[in-house]
Amino acid sequence: MQESALDLQGALQQASQLLVDLVSAWGLKLVAAIVLLVLGRLFAGWARRAARRALGRANFEPTLVPFIAGLIYWTLLAVVVVAVLGVVGVQTASFLAVFGAAGLAVGLAVQGTLSNFASGVMLLMFRPFGVGDYIDAGGTAGSVESIGMFATTLNTPDNVKITVPNSNVYGQTIKNYAANPTRRNDMSVGIGYDDDIGLAIETIQRVLKGDARVLAEPEPVIAVSELGDSSVNIVVRPWCTKEDYWSMRFDMMRKLKEELEAAGCSIPFPQRDVHLFQAG
C-alpha cells in the first residue's frame, strides 16, 4: 500500500514537472500568438475602415469601395495568421506552398470568371461609358442599364435586355455615342443629271437654316460627293446636340425631299435603258 502511494506521488511529480516544462516552453509563445492575433485583427479592421473613408473622400467608384476594403482586410488577416503560426513554431513554408498550389488550381478553373471580374474592375475605374449611355461594345448596341462586376446589361432600342460579359466589352472597341455633347448627322440626297445643282444646294441650305436644331458651329457641309449611275449625289452634314440626333434626322430627310421637289429638282431612281435590234 505504501509502495502504491509512493508510485502515485512519483507520477504526479513527473506530470507536474512536464506541465511546468510545457508552460515554460510554450506559454510565452501562446501568449504572444494570442496577442498578435488580437492586435492584427484590430489593425486589419482599422485598415478596412480607413480605406473606405479614404476612397469615399476621393469620390471613388462606389461599387468598388466595399470590394477593395474587404480585399485589404482579408489580405492583412492572412498575413497575421501566417505570422501567428510562425510564432508558435509551425513551419509556414509548407502551408504557403499548399495554399499557392490551391490558388493556382482555382484560378485556372475559373479563369473566365476572373477575366470578367478584372474587366469589370477596369470598366468601373476608367469609366469609358456610364449608365444611360448608348454604346456599341462586344458586338452589341444599346443603352447601358447597369455595370456589374462580371457583366454589363444593355437595353436595345426595341427594349430587349442583353447581358454582355465584361471581358467581351472591355476587350473590344467601344463606341460611346453619348460621350460628346454634339454629333454630326450624315445624310445623302440625289438629284437628276438635268437638275440645277446650284438650285439644289440653295434649297438644302434654306432647309438647314430653317431648323433650329441645326448648330451654326461647326458649319454644316453641303457638297457634291458622287456622280452616280442615275443621280448626282449630294452629302448633307449638319451638326446637332446628341439629344436631337434622331428626331432631326427623320424630319430632315422628309423636309429635304419635299423642298427639293417643290424647287423643281427630281429625286431619281435607278433606271436601265434597253435597246432592241431587229435581226437581219
Buried (B, 14 or more C-beta within 10 A) or exposed (E): EEEEEEEEEEEEEEEEEEEEEEEEEEEEEEEEBEEBBEEBBEBBEEBBEEBBEEBEEEEBBEBBBEBBBEEBBEEBBEEBBBBBBBBEEEEBEEBEEEEEEEEEEEEEEEEEEBBBBBBBBBBBEEEBBEEEBBBBBBEBBBBBBEBBBBBBBBBEEEEEEBEBBBBBBBBEEBEBBBBEEEBEBEBEBBBBEEBBEEBBBEBBEEBBEEBEBBBEEEEBEBEEBEEEEEBBBBBBBBBBEBEBBEEBBEBBBEBBEEBBEEBEBBBBEEEEEEEEEEEE
